Amino acid sequence: MRQPEKEDKKIVYTWQEFDTDIKKIISQLRKEGSKYYYVYGIPKGGLCLAVVIANYLNIPLLTNNEQLKNILCEKENIIICDDISDTGKTFIQIRDITNYRTISLFLKQGTQFVPNLYCKTCNRNDWIIFPWEEK
């Protein structure tokens, strides 16, 4: 993970904002009506989001890449989460998978991958400080 530079704008993302965004995500997923069988959080940023989604939807949380690979072979509907689509490279690594939905809290301008669902956009040089990170 790169470190913030002096010209980066720091955005402090709070637990209250996280809670609000989770409710929006869950509402959207339920509105769409698809049945999802698993949720996977890309370590480490996607884990907090994935845990909460798993709890709301009462579906199993996958905690490692091996589980993810095994499930993907079964071609089950799965949610894959990350906290931010920054460059998009992390999501791109899994884009050939079928039957999945990608979710992130933030989308950075200029990313190479736009998740199916995201809550906020930010500039390329913005530095997001999530509530589970050290300030």
C-alpha positions as CSV (number, residue, x, y, z in Angstrom):
1,M,0.0,0.0,0.0
2,R,1.4,3.4,-0.9
3,Q,1.7,6.1,1.7
4,P,0.0,9.5,1.3
5,E,1.9,12.3,-0.2
6,K,1.7,16.0,0.9
7,E,-0.4,17.0,-2.1
8,D,-3.0,14.2,-1.4
9,K,-6.3,15.3,0.0
10,K,-7.1,13.3,3.1
11,I,-10.7,12.2,3.5
12,V,-11.7,10.7,6.8
13,Y,-14.4,8.1,6.3
14,T,-16.3,7.5,9.6
15,W,-18.1,4.6,11.1
16,Q,-21.4,6.5,10.7
17,E,-20.7,6.9,7.0
18,F,-19.8,3.3,6.7
19,D,-23.1,2.3,8.4
20,T,-25.1,4.6,6.1
21,D,-23.4,3.2,3.0
22,I,-23.9,-0.4,4.2
23,K,-27.6,0.2,4.4
24,K,-27.6,1.6,0.9
25,I,-25.7,-1.4,-0.4
26,I,-28.0,-4.0,1.3
27,S,-31.1,-2.1,0.1
28,Q,-29.8,-2.2,-3.4
29,L,-28.9,-5.9,-3.3
30,R,-32.3,-6.8,-1.9
31,K,-34.0,-4.6,-4.5
32,E,-32.2,-6.4,-7.3
33,G,-33.6,-9.7,-5.9
34,S,-30.6,-12.0,-6.8
35,K,-29.7,-14.7,-4.4
36,Y,-26.1,-14.7,-3.4
37,Y,-24.5,-17.7,-1.7
38,Y,-21.1,-16.3,-0.5
39,V,-19.3,-13.1,0.1
40,Y,-15.5,-12.6,-0.1
41,G,-13.6,-9.5,1.1
42,I,-10.3,-8.8,-0.7
43,P,-7.7,-8.5,2.1
44,K,-7.5,-6.3,3.9
45,G,-9.7,-3.4,2.9
46,G,-12.6,-5.5,1.7
47,L,-12.9,-7.6,4.8
48,C,-14.8,-5.2,7.0
49,L,-17.3,-4.6,4.2
50,A,-17.6,-8.3,3.5
51,V,-18.2,-9.3,7.1
52,V,-21.1,-6.8,7.5
53,I,-22.7,-7.9,4.2
54,A,-22.4,-11.5,5.2
55,N,-24.2,-10.8,8.4
56,Y,-26.9,-8.7,6.8
57,L,-27.6,-11.3,4.1
58,N,-27.0,-14.3,6.4
59,I,-24.6,-15.9,3.9
60,P,-21.1,-17.5,4.5
61,L,-18.0,-15.3,4.5
62,L,-15.1,-16.7,2.5
63,T,-11.9,-15.8,4.3
64,N,-9.1,-16.9,2.0
65,N,-8.2,-17.3,-1.7
66,E,-8.3,-21.0,-1.6
67,Q,-12.0,-21.0,-0.5
68,L,-12.7,-18.4,-3.2
69,K,-11.1,-20.5,-5.9
70,N,-13.1,-23.6,-4.8
71,I,-16.4,-21.8,-4.7
72,L,-15.7,-20.1,-8.0
73,C,-15.3,-23.5,-9.6
74,E,-18.8,-24.3,-8.5
75,K,-20.0,-21.1,-10.3
76,E,-22.2,-20.0,-7.4
77,N,-23.4,-16.4,-7.2
78,I,-20.8,-14.6,-5.0
79,I,-20.2,-11.0,-3.9
80,I,-16.6,-9.8,-4.0
81,C,-15.8,-6.7,-1.9
82,D,-13.0,-4.2,-1.6
83,D,-13.0,-0.9,0.3
84,I,-11.9,1.1,-2.8
85,S,-11.4,0.6,-6.5
86,D,-8.2,2.6,-6.7
87,T,-6.2,1.5,-9.8
88,G,-8.7,-1.4,-10.3
89,K,-5.9,-4.0,-10.5
90,T,-7.2,-6.0,-7.6
91,F,-10.7,-6.4,-9.1
92,I,-9.2,-7.0,-12.6
93,Q,-7.5,-10.1,-11.3
94,I,-10.9,-11.7,-10.7
95,R,-12.8,-10.3,-13.6
96,D,-12.9,-13.5,-15.6
97,I,-15.0,-15.2,-13.0
98,T,-18.6,-15.7,-13.8
99,N,-21.6,-15.2,-11.5
100,Y,-20.2,-12.6,-9.2
101,R,-21.0,-9.0,-8.2
102,T,-18.3,-6.5,-7.2
103,I,-18.9,-3.9,-4.5
104,S,-16.7,-1.1,-3.2
105,L,-17.2,1.8,-0.9
106,F,-15.2,4.2,-3.0
107,L,-14.4,4.6,-6.7
108,K,-11.4,6.6,-7.6
109,Q,-11.4,8.6,-10.9
110,G,-9.3,6.9,-13.5
111,T,-9.7,3.4,-12.1
112,Q,-9.4,0.6,-14.6
113,F,-12.3,-1.3,-13.1
114,V,-15.7,0.0,-12.1
115,P,-17.4,-2.2,-9.6
116,N,-21.1,-3.2,-10.1
117,L,-22.0,-1.2,-7.0
118,Y,-20.1,1.6,-5.2
119,C,-21.1,4.3,-2.8
120,K,-18.8,7.3,-3.3
121,T,-16.4,8.7,-5.9
122,C,-13.2,10.5,-5.1
123,N,-10.3,12.2,-7.0
124,R,-7.3,10.2,-8.2
125,N,-5.0,11.7,-5.5
126,D,-7.5,11.6,-2.6
127,W,-6.3,9.6,0.4
128,I,-9.2,7.8,2.2
129,I,-8.7,7.0,5.9
130,F,-11.1,4.3,6.8
131,P,-12.3,4.0,10.4
132,W,-10.6,0.6,10.8
133,E,-7.2,2.1,9.9
134,E,-4.8,4.0,11.9
135,K,-5.1,7.8,11.5
